[in-house]
C-alpha cells in the first residue's frame, strides 16, 4: 500500500493539526518535511514545504475531511490540497 501526498503547507503546526485530524478519524498519516537541515529560516518555496501523506485508499476521504475542517473553521487554510 503506497502513500500519496494530499496536502502541502509550510507551517509545522498546521501540518500537525491535519495529522491529528486524520489520525483521529482512523486514517494513517505521515508528514514529510522538505526543509533542509542547516538552513534555518528557509520557509518559502519547495524547501519550506511539509507534505501530508496518506495511504492511497484513504486519499479521497482524507481530502474531504480536510476540506470540511477548513469550512467549519476547525483548522485554517494555510496550505493547498494536492489534486491528481
PEDA-V220715 format. One record per residue. N is the residue number from 1. PHI is phi in radians with two decimals (999 if undefined). Layout:
BEGIN
n | phi
N | PHI
N | PHI
END
This chain:
BEGIN
n | phi
1 | 999
2 | -1.56
3 | -1.60
4 | -2.17
5 | -1.45
6 | -2.10
7 | -2.74
8 | -2.36
9 | -2.49
10 | -2.02
11 | -1.93
12 | -1.09
13 | -1.14
14 | -1.09
15 | -1.06
16 | -1.18
17 | -1.11
18 | -1.14
19 | -1.02
20 | -1.10
21 | -1.04
22 | -1.19
23 | -1.12
24 | -1.16
25 | -1.75
26 | 1.45
27 | -1.82
28 | -1.06
29 | -2.55
30 | -2.14
31 | -1.90
32 | -2.02
33 | -1.47
34 | -1.71
35 | -1.14
36 | -1.68
37 | -1.08
38 | 1.55
39 | -2.09
40 | -1.03
41 | 1.76
42 | -1.45
43 | -2.25
44 | -1.98
45 | 1.26
46 | -1.04
47 | -1.34
48 | -1.97
49 | -1.36
50 | -2.15
51 | -1.82
52 | -1.61
53 | -2.18
54 | -2.38
55 | -1.05
56 | -0.89
57 | -1.10
58 | -1.69
59 | -1.00
60 | -1.14
61 | -1.11
62 | -1.10
63 | -1.07
64 | -1.10
65 | -1.09
66 | -1.13
67 | -1.03
68 | -1.13
69 | -1.13
70 | -1.21
71 | -1.10
72 | -1.44
73 | 1.06
74 | -1.37
75 | -2.35
76 | -1.70
77 | -1.51
78 | -1.78
79 | -2.63
80 | -2.43
81 | -1.21
82 | -1.71
83 | -1.69
84 | -1.28
END
